[in-house]
Amino acid sequence: MGTKGREIVKLDVIELIELLNKAYADEWLAYYQYWVSAQIVKGRMKNAVVSELTEHAGDELKHAEMLSERILQLGGAPITNITELNDRANCKYAEPTNPDSVEILKQGIDGERCAIDVYNKLLDIVAHKDSVTYHVILEILEDEVEHEDDFEVILEDIQRGGE
């Protein structure tokens, strides 16, 4: 990160990088969970669920890229050891052991709620202390709120008897 860019961060950069790496791990795990869930899901409204999971998986990968870029700008390095992702994550990987669309959606909702909590706390930490990270986190948080809503709407449709 450039000299002036480092000066405007009013936080312990090492601690911030660790927090961002934990969120980075969350995003990779969410990407994989949604991708694999889209492969195995069965049941009511399967096509709608697959479509939503696939779209959200792409968003989670985009979030990981955004976080990686910010970590690098701050002078850190994103987690490079794949086996560390679940150990360092805030929101642990939830293996989709039941392929039923209702259960897959419930797992997704739980994951999005965890992400919303993580990013909301991160916003509090970086507010007025790191404007660049604040805007990255805010953009991701907005997506996570939308994801939760998307999953809830499909789940409600299924529960009302939608096909």
Number of C-alpha atoms within 10 A of each C-alpha: 13 9 7 8 12 15 11 13 18 13 15 8 16 13 10 20 22 17 19 23 25 23 26 27 28 26 26 22 26 27 24 17 21 24 18 16 27 23 12 16 23 19 14 18 18 18 15 13 24 20 12 19 27 19 16 23 24 17 19 24 18 16 25 25 16 17 25 21 15 21 25 13 15 19 13 19 15 20 17 9 7 11 9 12 22 17 13 18 19 20 23 16 19 15 13 17 10 13 16 16 25 23 17 26 25 15 20 25 20 14 22 23 16 17 23 20 15 19 21 14 13 20 21 11 15 19 15 13 15 20 15 14 22 19 14 16 24 15 14 22 22 12 18 25 14 14 23 20 14 18 23 16 13 19 23 12 14 17 12 9 10 11 12
